[in-house]
Amino acid sequence: MLTLSDYKTIFVAVGAIGVLLLASPALGPILHFSMGEKFSELQLLGSDHMAENYPSNIRANESYLVYVGINNHMRSSAYYVVYVKFRNQSEELPNATVPSPLPPLYEYRTFLQNDETWEAPLNFSVLDVSFLENRTHVGFLRINDVVLNVDKSTLWNANLMGCYFQLFIELWIYDSEANAVQFHNRFVDRWLNMTVPP
Amino acid sequence: MNYNDKNLARTLISAGLILLLAGLASRHLLVTYGLGETGKIVEADNALKKAFATVLTAENAGANVSGLMVRLNQAGAFLAQAEMAYRNGDSAEATENAEQCLTTLQGVSDEASASMDSALANSQQVFWEGVTISTIGAVAFLVVLAFVWRWFSRRHLRKSLRMKPEVVPDADA
C-alpha cells in the first residue's frame, strides 16, 4: 500500500506536468525545436512531367522538351538560381561541392516559400551541327527561344558508340549571411547523343 | 640645352599629358557608357538580394509574404533576362530588363518592413495573451490541486486511523 509520502510525490509530479502543459502557449514562441534536415530538391523531368521519356538521340533543328523542378524544404523562403550549362566530354562537370567552371548559357531565378514546388519548361534545340570524320560540332543551342552561341566539338566515344554532349543544370541558392548566391551542391544532367546526321 | 632640345622636351611633355588625359577620358567613357549595363545589372542584383533579405526577415517575424514573393519572382525573371542578354552581347536589352527589375522591386522592402512591424506587434500581443492565459491557468490548476491534496491527505489519514491492528501470529511461540 502507498504511504502518504508516496501520494505526495505523485501530486507534485501531476502538478509539475500540469503547469508545464498550461505554460506551453507562452513557452511556444520562445522554445524552438529542431524539425529535421533542411534541404532542397532539384529535378529534371521528361516531357510528360515524369522521370521518363528524356530526349537522348538529338537531331539538329528539332525541338526537345524537359522540365526543371525545385522543391524547397529549407524551412523558410529561399532564393534559387538555376544555371543551364552545356559541355563536351572533355570539359569539367560539377561535383558534390564545386560547380562547373563553364559559363551558364541560360538561367532561371525563382523565390519559393517553405515546402513550395517550382517547375519550368526547358525547350531546347541544337543548331548549326556539323559532322567531320570522328567528331560532331555544335554551333548554337536554342533554349526557350533564346539562341546561344556554344561552338563546341566532341569526339566519337567508342564505349558509348556515339558523339555525346551533356546538358546539365546546377542549383544555386542565396545565402543571406554571405550576401551571395552560392552553389547548392546539386546538379542534374542528360547525355545527348548527336551522332545522327540531320 | 639649346633651343631645339627645349622645344623637343616641351613637345614630348605635351604629348605625354595629352596621352594621359586621353587615357583618363577613355576610361571615364568606358565606365559611363561601355559598362553602363553591367552597373545596372549589379544594381538590380543587389536590390533583389536586399529585398529578399527584408522579406525573409518579415517572414521569420511571422508576416504573410505571399504577395511579396510574387513580386520577387517577377523581378527575378527580369534579372535573369538581363543577365542572359548581357552574356549574349545585347546591351540594350540587358539594361532594359535590369531597369524593369528595379522598377518591380520599388516598394518591396518598405512593404516587407511594414508587414514585419505588423507581424511583430501581432506576435507580441499573442505572446502576452499566452502568458496571461498560462499564468491564470497554472495558478488555478495549482489551487485546485492544493485543495484536492488537502482533502485527499485528510481522508487518507482518517482511513489510516480507522484501521484495526492486524494480529500476526508469533513465529517463535
Chai-1 contact restraints between the chains, C-beta under 6 A:
chainA,res_idxA,chainB,res_idxB,connection_type,confidence,min_distance_angstrom,max_distance_angstrom,comment,restraint_id
A,L4,B,H156,contact,1.0,0.0,6.0,A-B,restraint_1
A,F11,B,W149,contact,1.0,0.0,6.0,A-B,restraint_2
A,G15,B,L145,contact,1.0,0.0,6.0,A-B,restraint_3
A,G18,B,F141,contact,1.0,0.0,6.0,A-B,restraint_4
A,V19,B,A138,contact,1.0,0.0,6.0,A-B,restraint_5
A,L22,B,S134,contact,1.0,0.0,6.0,A-B,restraint_6
A,L22,B,G137,contact,1.0,0.0,6.0,A-B,restraint_7
A,L22,B,A138,contact,1.0,0.0,6.0,A-B,restraint_8
A,L22,B,F141,contact,1.0,0.0,6.0,A-B,restraint_9
A,A23,B,S134,contact,1.0,0.0,6.0,A-B,restraint_10
A,P25,B,G130,contact,1.0,0.0,6.0,A-B,restraint_11
A,P25,B,I133,contact,1.0,0.0,6.0,A-B,restraint_12
A,P25,B,S134,contact,1.0,0.0,6.0,A-B,restraint_13
A,A26,B,G130,contact,1.0,0.0,6.0,A-B,restraint_14
A,A26,B,V131,contact,1.0,0.0,6.0,A-B,restraint_15
A,A26,B,S134,contact,1.0,0.0,6.0,A-B,restraint_16
A,P29,B,F127,contact,1.0,0.0,6.0,A-B,restraint_17
A,S77,B,L56,contact,1.0,0.0,6.0,A-B,restraint_18
A,S77,B,E59,contact,1.0,0.0,6.0,A-B,restraint_19
A,Y79,B,F52,contact,1.0,0.0,6.0,A-B,restraint_20
A,E107,B,A80,contact,1.0,0.0,6.0,A-B,restraint_21
A,R109,B,G76,contact,1.0,0.0,6.0,A-B,restraint_22
A,R109,B,L79,contact,1.0,0.0,6.0,A-B,restraint_23
A,R109,B,A80,contact,1.0,0.0,6.0,A-B,restraint_24
A,F111,B,M69,contact,1.0,0.0,6.0,A-B,restraint_25
A,F111,B,L72,contact,1.0,0.0,6.0,A-B,restraint_26
A,F111,B,N73,contact,1.0,0.0,6.0,A-B,restraint_27
A,S176,B,A53,contact,1.0,0.0,6.0,A-B,restraint_28
